[in-house]
Amino acid sequence: MPQQHQPLKSSLTQVYAGWVLICMLLLAIISALTQLIPGYIAGIPVWFAVALMLNKQKRNQLIQSAVLFCIGTYGLGYGVWKGVDHSYLLKALEANQLLVAMIVSVSFLRIVATQNIHCDEQLPTGRKAMISTLFGTHLVGSVINMSSVMIMGDRLSSKKALTSLQGLTLLRAFSIAAIWSPFFAAMGVILISAPGAQLSTLVLFGLPTALIALLISAWQIYKHPKVEHTQGYPMHFKALWMPSLLALLVMFAHSIWPDLSVVTLVTIISILFVLLYVPFKFGPQSRRILHHHIHDGLPKLSSEITLFLAAAVMAAGVASLLDALQIRIAPEQFTALEANFTLVILVALAMIGMHPVTSAILAGSLLMPSVSDPNILGITLLLSWMIGVGTSPFSGVQLSLQSRYGIHALDLLKLNRLYIPTMLLVGFSVQWIYSGLAGLS
């Protein structure tokens, strides 16, 4: 059995935090399916979990979360003072519980993904191996998210340091999945930030965009002078069947229950899949494996969950402040031209360190009053997420590559110098094509 499943002693606060998140997951599912429980009730456990996990925070994300929380609290306080609708307070209390529930549920898929790692297998070398690593990691990462970078990166660096080319391959494979995968936090955030956007439309435009980005990346990797001596990751069907199956299940379920949000479908399908697969695969050991993930795996999501909570407070606070001041800063309309400018601004914000969760939620709350077709906003936010995460030296995945594997930010920035303008042009084209097909003037 893989080493990842071996039990480790967890602190009491970790154990409590893990079970509080499980409680939140159950409440969120009940709330989404029955409406018997208000969203803000399901969000309360998130606050308790964050309080328990404060000592597990990554310093740079904790600072950003604290800033967002202070901005949101000020806006909410000013709104209450001016007598605006108290619904903003309830929105803050919800703490993005639907998204947090999805993150918690999807995290269990790592149990399935890691069991296919073979540490004694010979690593392939050369162009074919690296291209296979790019596309294979992309498919795996589309479901298990950033874990794919860590799993592949640890294997590739087991005997010698990860090179900048290997780091770039993993970075592109992961970040490009943000444009289309329903299992990515990106899709969950965007479907909530651009209410009314359709998953089918976003995927329909996201998949070709992802393919273009992958082909551009494959060409860059293929032409790299050191590619022939670079080791890739050995890809097998058993490593790829799970993301393929789960993506199909989500699409199928969405066609049957179109009124149920995609975020909820992903949450339910992910946890049901794990609860069925793990006992089948591991038998009597399944209970211990699941408990280990609850006690040790879930608390490791602390920084991400705290950021989602802080972003919810900030979005509610900004909306409350704008309502109190009767300020409208959105453009008169939101067509391809406005989408182009928004994309550039959001990528620029990512390059200076703003987390895509923050920028997407803020952009959605500010721009939605001007949006006649939520899909154009959804496409724009997904594009900005994909480009920003893949190119910003301050994105979570790049910071992990820098700290965990010693890859220099400047090396990745040099490798991305042509990718940034190229993908912006691709993004502009996608926005104009959609705008033309949708008849937006």
MIVEXKE-454586 format. One record per residue (C-alpha): residue in three letters; residue number from 1; x, y, z. Coordinates in nm, 4 decimals. Example, Ala and Ser with C-alpha at 12.3 -4.5 7.8 and 13.67 -1.06 7.14 Angstrom:
BEGIN
  residu  num         u         v         w
     ala    1    1.2300   -0.4500    0.7800
     ser    2    1.3670   -0.1060    0.7140
END
This chain:
BEGIN
  residu  num         u         v         w
     met    1    0.0000    0.0000    0.0000
     pro    2    0.1332    0.3510   -0.0785
     gln    3    0.3143    0.5395    0.1878
     gln    4    0.0603    0.8213    0.1756
     his    5   -0.1931    0.5967    0.3444
     gln    6    0.0192    0.5136    0.6482
     pro    7   -0.1339    0.6566    0.9664
     leu    8    0.0380    0.9502    1.1269
     lys    9   -0.0364    1.0935    1.4697
     ser   10   -0.2479    1.4065    1.4409
     ser   11   -0.3036    1.6732    1.7050
     leu   12   -0.6434    1.7057    1.8714
     thr   13   -0.7072    2.0376    1.6958
     gln   14   -0.6404    1.8709    1.3602
     val   15   -0.8806    1.5897    1.4437
     tyr   16   -1.1510    1.8321    1.5582
     ala   17   -1.1007    2.0535    1.2529
     gly   18   -1.1278    1.7545    1.0204
     trp   19   -1.4565    1.6369    1.1686
     val   20   -1.5960    1.9920    1.1764
     leu   21   -1.5297    2.0076    0.8010
     ile   22   -1.7075    1.6739    0.7548
     cys   23   -2.0044    1.8199    0.9448
     met   24   -1.9950    2.1227    0.7142
     leu   25   -1.9832    1.8948    0.4095
     leu   26   -2.2979    1.7098    0.5207
     leu   27   -2.4817    2.0333    0.6043
     ala   28   -2.3853    2.1862    0.2690
     ile   29   -2.5170    1.8837    0.0776
     ile   30   -2.8438    1.8818    0.2769
     ser   31   -2.8814    2.2567    0.2227
     ala   32   -2.8237    2.2264   -0.1519
     leu   33   -3.0562    1.9288   -0.1995
     thr   34   -3.3454    2.0179    0.0310
     gln   35   -3.3200    2.3866    0.1271
     leu   36   -3.4174    2.2741    0.4783
     ile   37   -3.0969    2.4268    0.6118
     pro   38   -3.0107    2.7884    0.5175
     gly   39   -2.6709    2.8423    0.3557
     tyr   40   -2.5469    3.0535    0.6455
     ile   41   -2.6116    2.7672    0.8899
     ala   42   -2.4030    2.5343    0.6725
     gly   43   -2.1321    2.8011    0.6676
     ile   44   -2.0946    2.8270    1.0456
     pro   45   -1.8724    2.5142    1.0757
     val   46   -1.6287    2.6728    0.8294
     trp   47   -1.5658    2.9513    1.0799
     phe   48   -1.5021    2.6995    1.3581
     ala   49   -1.2683    2.4974    1.1361
     val   50   -1.0666    2.8052    1.0393
     ala   51   -1.0354    2.9067    1.4059
     leu   52   -0.9010    2.5602    1.4900
     met   53   -0.6546    2.5640    1.1993
     leu   54   -0.5060    2.9149    1.2349
     asn   55   -0.1713    2.7731    1.3484
     lys   56   -0.1526    2.5659    1.0276
     gln   57   -0.1709    2.8663    0.7965
     lys   58    0.0878    2.9574    0.5361
     arg   59    0.2143    3.3013    0.6333
     asn   60    0.1756    3.4759    0.2965
     gln   61   -0.1813    3.3510    0.2481
     leu   62   -0.2723    3.4293    0.6083
     ile   63   -0.1666    3.7909    0.5559
     gln   64   -0.3727    3.8143    0.2377
     ser   65   -0.6727    3.6548    0.4101
     ala   66   -0.6415    3.8980    0.7015
     val   67   -0.6390    4.1954    0.4635
     leu   68   -0.9473    4.0677    0.2807
     phe   69   -1.1248    4.0008    0.6098
     cys   70   -1.0527    4.3527    0.7381
     ile   71   -1.1784    4.5121    0.4148
     gly   72   -1.4948    4.3033    0.4273
     thr   73   -1.5569    4.3707    0.7953
     tyr   74   -1.5233    4.7449    0.7403
     gly   75   -1.7701    4.7343    0.4498
     leu   76   -2.0193    4.5270    0.6459
     gly   77   -1.9876    4.7546    0.9484
     tyr   78   -2.0416    5.0666    0.7389
     gly   79   -2.3401    4.9046    0.5708
     val   80   -2.5008    4.8171    0.9051
     trp   81   -2.4399    5.1723    1.0261
     lys   82   -2.6136    5.3099    0.7161
     gly   83   -2.9004    5.0639    0.7502
     val   84   -2.8529    4.8558    0.4352
     asp   85   -3.0021    4.5080    0.3904
     his   86   -2.8755    4.2656    0.6555
     ser   87   -2.8598    3.9915    0.3915
     tyr   88   -2.4974    4.0948    0.3328
     leu   89   -2.4124    3.9752    0.6847
     leu   90   -2.5741    3.6375    0.6163
     lys   91   -2.3815    3.6156    0.2876
     ala   92   -2.0574    3.6694    0.4785
     leu   93   -2.1600    3.4079    0.7346
     glu   94   -2.2074    3.1541    0.4525
     ala   95   -1.8272    3.1607    0.4116
     asn   96   -1.8450    3.0230    0.0559
     gln   97   -1.9567    2.6945    0.2143
     leu   98   -2.0552    2.5402   -0.1211
     leu   99   -1.7038    2.5891   -0.2550
     val  100   -1.5405    2.4736    0.0682
     ala  101   -1.7603    2.1608    0.0607
     met  102   -1.6438    2.0900   -0.2931
     ile  103   -1.2770    2.1324   -0.1973
     val  104   -1.3200    1.8987    0.1008
     ser  105   -1.5021    1.6374   -0.1074
     val  106   -1.2563    1.6482   -0.3992
     ser  107   -0.9611    1.6184   -0.1598
     phe  108   -1.0692    1.2605   -0.0807
     leu  109   -0.9946    1.1661   -0.4419
     arg  110   -0.6248    1.1845   -0.3552
     ile  111   -0.6681    0.8543   -0.1712
     val  112   -0.7546    0.6899   -0.5025
     ala  113   -0.4969    0.8826   -0.7088
     thr  114   -0.1957    0.8123   -0.4873
     gln  115   -0.2453    0.4349   -0.4851
     asn  116   -0.1312    0.4228   -0.8498
     ile  117    0.2118    0.5700   -0.7759
     his  118    0.4991    0.3283   -0.8359
     cys  119    0.8158    0.4672   -0.6789
     asp  120    1.0390    0.1930   -0.8145
     glu  121    0.9376    0.2360   -1.1779
     gln  122    1.1961    0.3561   -1.4290
     leu  123    1.1372    0.7137   -1.5417
     pro  124    1.1167    0.7637   -1.9204
     thr  125    1.3345    1.0301   -2.0840
     gly  126    1.3036    1.2583   -2.3849
     arg  127    1.0496    1.4492   -2.5911
     lys  128    0.7823    1.1797   -2.5981
     ala  129    0.8077    1.1295   -2.2222
     met  130    0.7734    1.5015   -2.1486
     ile  131    0.4773    1.5503   -2.3832
     ser  132    0.3108    1.2464   -2.2257
     thr  133    0.3768    1.3972   -1.8818
     leu  134    0.2158    1.7266   -1.9898
     phe  135   -0.1073    1.5725   -2.1186
     gly  136   -0.1281    1.2975   -1.8553
     thr  137   -0.0716    1.5340   -1.5633
     his  138   -0.3287    1.7684   -1.7143
     leu  139   -0.5938    1.4970   -1.7113
     val  140   -0.5066    1.3778   -1.3607
     gly  141   -0.4826    1.7363   -1.2346
     ser  142   -0.8234    1.8221   -1.3789
     val  143   -0.9727    1.6157   -1.0963
     ile  144   -0.7252    1.6128   -0.8056
     asn  145   -0.6065    1.9709   -0.8679
     met  146   -0.2766    2.0862   -0.7172
     ser  147   -0.2137    1.7455   -0.5617
     ser  148   -0.1143    1.6280   -0.9092
     val  149    0.1802    1.8696   -0.9144
     met  150    0.3018    1.7432   -0.5768
     ile  151    0.2546    1.3740   -0.6657
     met  152    0.4341    1.4009   -0.9991
     gly  153    0.6934    1.6454   -0.8666
     asp  154    0.7896    1.4242   -0.5710
     arg  155    0.8336    1.1264   -0.8028
     leu  156    1.0403    1.3199   -1.0593
     ser  157    1.2625    1.4694   -0.7881
     ser  158    1.3105    1.1455   -0.5907
     lys  159    1.6691    1.0963   -0.7160
     lys  160    1.7718    1.4393   -0.8450
     ala  161    1.6447    1.7960   -0.8263
     leu  162    1.3465    1.8983   -1.0360
     thr  163    1.4561    2.1030   -1.3384
     ser  164    1.2885    2.4233   -1.4550
     leu  165    1.1593    2.2402   -1.7650
     gln  166    0.9965    1.9705   -1.5511
     gly  167    0.8525    2.2412   -1.3264
     leu  168    0.7146    2.4289   -1.6255
     thr  169    0.5543    2.1094   -1.7580
     leu  170    0.3761    2.0399   -1.4292
     leu  171    0.2786    2.4065   -1.3923
     arg  172    0.1212    2.4282   -1.7378
     ala  173   -0.0516    2.0888   -1.7045
     phe  174   -0.2147    2.2002   -1.3787
     ser  175   -0.3023    2.5604   -1.4589
     ile  176   -0.4555    2.4919   -1.8011
     ala  177   -0.7114    2.2555   -1.6441
     ala  178   -0.8654    2.5578   -1.4698
     ile  179   -1.0279    2.6708   -1.7960
     trp  180   -1.2607    2.3708   -1.8258
     ser  181   -1.2560    2.1215   -1.5356
     pro  182   -1.5721    2.1114   -1.3195
     phe  183   -1.3556    1.9641   -1.0400
     phe  184   -1.1379    2.2741   -1.0161
     ala  185   -1.2098    2.5369   -0.7514
     ala  186   -1.1935    2.7806   -1.0442
     met  187   -1.5132    2.6466   -1.2003
     gly  188   -1.6936    2.6508   -0.8662
     val  189   -1.5912    3.0103   -0.7965
     ile  190   -1.6858    3.1272   -1.1455
     leu  191   -2.0288    2.9597   -1.1475
     ile  192   -2.1061    3.1427   -0.8225
     ser  193   -1.9406    3.4734   -0.9237
     ala  194   -2.1208    3.4761   -1.2602
     pro  195   -2.4658    3.3402   -1.1661
     gly  196   -2.6494    3.2107   -1.4711
     ala  197   -2.3363    3.0944   -1.6549
     gln  198   -2.3807    2.7451   -1.7970
     leu  199   -2.1289    2.4682   -1.7350
     ser  200   -2.1898    2.3238   -2.0824
     thr  201   -2.1071    2.6571   -2.2468
     leu  202   -1.7990    2.7183   -2.0320
     val  203   -1.6679    2.3681   -2.1040
     leu  204   -1.7516    2.3984   -2.4747
     phe  205   -1.5303    2.7071   -2.5025
     gly  206   -1.2844    2.5960   -2.2341
     leu  207   -1.1797    2.2646   -2.3884
     pro  208   -1.0606    2.4083   -2.7239
     thr  209   -0.8828    2.6863   -2.5348
     ala  210   -0.7143    2.4275   -2.3125
     leu  211   -0.6093    2.2262   -2.6176
     ile  212   -0.4529    2.5358   -2.7760
     ala  213   -0.2679    2.6155   -2.4529
     leu  214   -0.1483    2.2540   -2.4242
     leu  215   -0.0276    2.2499   -2.7859
     ile  216    0.1589    2.5782   -2.7352
     ser  217    0.3158    2.4324   -2.4201
     ala  218    0.3961    2.1032   -2.5960
     trp  219    0.5750    2.2927   -2.8748
     gln  220    0.7769    2.4933   -2.6229
     ile  221    0.8719    2.1765   -2.4364
     tyr  222    0.9522    1.9929   -2.7620
     lys  223    1.1888    2.2713   -2.8739
     his  224    1.3639    2.3110   -2.5381
     pro  225    1.7382    2.2358   -2.5781
     lys  226    1.7495    2.0087   -2.2705
     val  227    1.4334    1.8072   -2.3386
     glu  228    1.6159    1.4982   -2.4711
     his  229    1.7886    1.4516   -2.1351
     thr  230    1.4874    1.5356   -1.9168
     gln  231    1.2921    1.2670   -1.7333
     gly  232    0.9127    1.2552   -1.7535
     tyr  233    0.6472    1.0746   -1.5517
     pro  234    0.5372    0.7226   -1.6563
     met  235    0.1706    0.7480   -1.7555
     his  236   -0.0629    0.4486   -1.7495
     phe  237   -0.4329    0.3906   -1.8075
     lys  238   -0.4830    0.3120   -1.4382
     ala  239   -0.3589    0.6607   -1.3525
     leu  240   -0.5988    0.8249   -1.5987
     trp  241   -0.9231    0.6270   -1.5750
     met  242   -1.0496    0.8021   -1.2622
     pro  243   -1.0464    1.1649   -1.3898
     ser  244   -1.2002    1.0541   -1.7192
     leu  245   -1.4795    0.8624   -1.5464
     leu  246   -1.5563    1.1369   -1.2957
     ala  247   -1.5712    1.4090   -1.5602
     leu  248   -1.8192    1.1987   -1.7603
     leu  249   -2.0281    1.1331   -1.4480
     val  250   -2.0538    1.5054   -1.3726
     met  251   -2.1591    1.5872   -1.7295
     phe  252   -2.4144    1.3032   -1.7274
     ala  253   -2.5558    1.4024   -1.3882
     his  254   -2.5790    1.7670   -1.4967
     ser  255   -2.7850    1.6655   -1.8011
     ile  256   -3.0273    1.4739   -1.5761
     trp  257   -3.0486    1.7322   -1.2957
     pro  258   -2.9840    2.0681   -1.4696
     asp  259   -3.1307    2.2646   -1.1782
     leu  260   -2.8755    2.1237   -0.9350
     ser  261   -2.5593    2.3349   -0.9286
     val  262   -2.2435    2.1867   -1.0748
     val  263   -2.0596    2.2621   -0.7497
     thr  264   -2.3094    2.0442   -0.5630
     leu  265   -2.2905    1.7661   -0.8229
     val  266   -1.9099    1.7576   -0.8061
     thr  267   -1.9254    1.7495   -0.4262
     ile  268   -2.1731    1.4614   -0.4132
     ile  269   -2.0177    1.2540   -0.6929
     ser  270   -1.6647    1.2880   -0.5514
     ile  271   -1.7528    1.1770   -0.1991
     leu  272   -1.9844    0.8960   -0.3163
     phe  273   -1.7137    0.7681   -0.5523
     val  274   -1.4591    0.7530   -0.2703
     leu  275   -1.7022    0.5932   -0.0246
     leu  276   -1.7761    0.3186   -0.2791
     tyr  277   -1.4239    0.2693   -0.4182
     val  278   -1.2108    0.2761   -0.1019
     pro  279   -1.3915   -0.0136    0.0775
     phe  280   -1.3862   -0.2116   -0.2470
     lys  281   -1.0118   -0.1526   -0.2973
     phe  282   -0.8773   -0.1576    0.0592
     gly  283   -1.1317   -0.3715    0.2449
     pro  284   -1.0861   -0.3710    0.6245
     gln  285   -0.8223   -0.0964    0.6041
     ser  286   -1.0623    0.1522    0.4414
     arg  287   -1.1877    0.2942    0.7702
     arg  288   -0.8341    0.3713    0.8871
     ile  289   -0.7474    0.5277    0.5502
     leu  290   -1.0541    0.7537    0.5548
     his  291   -0.9913    0.8549    0.9160
     his  292   -0.6305    0.9378    0.8329
     his  293   -0.7433    1.1719    0.5553
     ile  294   -0.9977    1.3410    0.7831
     his  295   -0.7448    1.3867    1.0636
     asp  296   -0.4402    1.4766    0.8556
     gly  297   -0.5452    1.5547    0.4975
     leu  298   -0.8318    1.7949    0.5601
     pro  299   -0.6389    2.0221    0.8021
     lys  300   -0.3787    2.0688    0.5258
     leu  301   -0.6477    2.2608    0.3348
     ser  302   -0.6448    2.5286    0.6047
     ser  303   -0.4878    2.8104    0.4017
     glu  304   -0.7160    2.7522    0.1057
     ile  305   -1.0304    2.7334    0.3203
     thr  306   -0.9340    3.0469    0.5132
     leu  307   -0.8863    3.2339    0.1858
     phe  308   -1.2322    3.1284    0.0656
     leu  309   -1.3874    3.2456    0.3918
     ala  310   -1.2031    3.5787    0.3782
     ala  311   -1.3030    3.6265    0.0132
     ala  312   -1.6681    3.5698    0.1053
     val  313   -1.6462    3.8326    0.3792
     met  314   -1.4720    4.0772    0.1454
     ala  315   -1.7255    4.0288   -0.1363
     ala  316   -2.0159    4.0787    0.1036
     gly  317   -1.8458    4.3801    0.2601
     val  318   -1.7687    4.5495   -0.0727
     ala  319   -2.1262    4.4917   -0.1918
     ser  320   -2.2611    4.6324    0.1353
     leu  321   -2.0323    4.9371    0.1103
     leu  322   -2.1292    5.0096   -0.2510
     asp  323   -2.4960    4.9717   -0.1619
     ala  324   -2.4605    5.2095    0.1327
     leu  325   -2.2786    5.4684   -0.0782
     gln  326   -2.5050    5.4116   -0.3810
     ile  327   -2.1987    5.3741   -0.6021
     arg  328   -2.2013    5.1944   -0.9378
     ile  329   -1.8572    5.1401   -1.0900
     ala  330   -1.9524    4.8773   -1.3464
     pro  331   -1.9528    4.9729   -1.7174
     glu  332   -2.2788    5.0390   -1.8999
     gln  333   -2.2504    4.7058   -2.0807
     phe  334   -2.0231    4.4030   -2.0792
     thr  335   -1.9320    4.2871   -2.4284
     ala  336   -1.6118    4.1466   -2.5800
     leu  337   -1.4282    4.4795   -2.5544
     glu  338   -1.5016    4.5169   -2.1837
     ala  339   -1.4147    4.1492   -2.1391
     asn  340   -1.0738    4.2097   -2.3041
     phe  341   -0.9935    4.4940   -2.0652
     thr  342   -1.1144    4.2907   -1.7675
     leu  343   -0.8919    3.9976   -1.8666
     val  344   -0.5835    4.2191   -1.8866
     ile  345   -0.6593    4.3785   -1.5489
     leu  346   -0.7183    4.0440   -1.3765
     val  347   -0.3983    3.8903   -1.5176
     ala  348   -0.2058    4.2012   -1.4092
     leu  349   -0.3507    4.1673   -1.0573
     ala  350   -0.2450    3.8015   -1.0533
     met  351    0.1087    3.8982   -1.1559
     ile  352    0.1422    4.1252   -0.8519
     gly  353    0.0112    3.8612   -0.6136
     met  354   -0.3700    3.8815   -0.5922
     his  355   -0.5181    3.5350   -0.5511
     pro  356   -0.7585    3.4348   -0.8326
     val  357   -1.0298    3.3521   -0.5784
     thr  358   -1.0187    3.7110   -0.4590
     ser  359   -1.0093    3.8741   -0.8020
     ala  360   -1.2821    3.6485   -0.9469
     ile  361   -1.5256    3.7015   -0.6602
     leu  362   -1.4581    4.0753   -0.6524
     ala  363   -1.4882    4.1098   -1.0320
     gly  364   -1.8115    3.9121   -1.0306
     ser  365   -1.9707    4.1254   -0.7587
     leu  366   -1.8712    4.4502   -0.9330
     leu  367   -1.9472    4.3562   -1.2949
     met  368   -2.2625    4.1422   -1.2761
     pro  369   -2.4990    4.4457   -1.2752
     ser  370   -2.3735    4.5250   -1.6284
     val  371   -2.3725    4.1687   -1.7598
     ser  372   -2.6538    4.0618   -1.9914
     asp  373   -2.4952    3.7225   -2.0687
     pro  374   -2.3193    3.5640   -1.7666
     asn  375   -2.1289    3.3224   -1.9925
     ile  376   -1.9028    3.5975   -2.1299
     leu  377   -1.8103    3.6954   -1.7743
     gly  378   -1.7579    3.3306   -1.6812
     ile  379   -1.5270    3.2748   -1.9789
     thr  380   -1.3312    3.5887   -1.8871
     leu  381   -1.2849    3.4847   -1.5246
     leu  382   -1.1757    3.1330   -1.6228
     leu  383   -0.9253    3.2730   -1.8732
     ser  384   -0.7794    3.5047   -1.6113
     trp  385   -0.7541    3.2179   -1.3623
     met  386   -0.5752    2.9914   -1.6112
     ile  387   -0.3282    3.2554   -1.7305
     gly  388   -0.2724    3.4111   -1.3883
     val  389   -0.2065    3.0864   -1.2016
     gly  390    0.0191    2.9588   -1.4787
     thr  391    0.2348    3.2701   -1.5072
     ser  392    0.2352    3.4626   -1.1768
     pro  393    0.5431    3.4043   -0.9554
     phe  394    0.3082    3.4591   -0.6584
     ser  395    0.0481    3.1933   -0.7432
     gly  396    0.0125    2.9091   -0.4941
     val  397    0.1433    2.6440   -0.7324
     gln  398    0.4483    2.8494   -0.8303
     leu  399    0.5278    2.9241   -0.4667
     ser  400    0.5074    2.5494   -0.3985
     leu  401    0.7429    2.4734   -0.6883
     gln  402    0.9848    2.7358   -0.5567
     ser  403    0.9796    2.6253   -0.1919
     arg  404    0.9367    2.2484   -0.2316
     tyr  405    1.1657    2.1859   -0.5282
     gly  406    1.3982    2.4876   -0.5321
     ile  407    1.2931    2.6114   -0.8777
     his  408    1.3704    2.9821   -0.9206
     ala  409    1.0773    3.2127   -0.9944
     leu  410    1.2881    3.4020   -1.2477
     asp  411    1.3516    3.0820   -1.4468
     leu  412    0.9775    3.0151   -1.4779
     leu  413    0.9114    3.3800   -1.5605
     lys  414    1.1634    3.3628   -1.8465
     leu  415    1.0007    3.0460   -1.9793
     asn  416    0.6614    3.2205   -1.9626
     arg  417    0.7675    3.5459   -2.1310
     leu  418    0.6090    3.4573   -2.4665
     tyr  419    0.3301    3.2420   -2.3224
     ile  420    0.1669    3.5378   -2.1435
     pro  421    0.1050    3.7611   -2.4484
     thr  422    0.0217    3.4582   -2.6639
     met  423   -0.2468    3.3347   -2.4248
     leu  424   -0.3860    3.6865   -2.3836
     leu  425   -0.4339    3.6996   -2.7612
     val  426   -0.5950    3.3547   -2.7533
     gly  427   -0.8197    3.4753   -2.4722
     phe  428   -0.9207    3.7867   -2.6663
     ser  429   -1.0095    3.5691   -2.9645
     val  430   -1.2241    3.3370   -2.7523
     gln  431   -1.4084    3.6341   -2.6023
     trp  432   -1.4781    3.7871   -2.9464
     ile  433   -1.5864    3.4530   -3.0932
     tyr  434   -1.8326    3.3937   -2.8106
     ser  435   -1.9548    3.7519   -2.8253
     gly  436   -2.0213    3.7179   -3.1996
     leu  437   -2.2016    3.3849   -3.1649
     ala  438   -2.4110    3.5121   -2.8734
     gly  439   -2.5019    3.8340   -3.0556
     leu  440   -2.3570    4.0667   -2.7917
     ser  441   -2.3195    4.4199   -2.9244
END
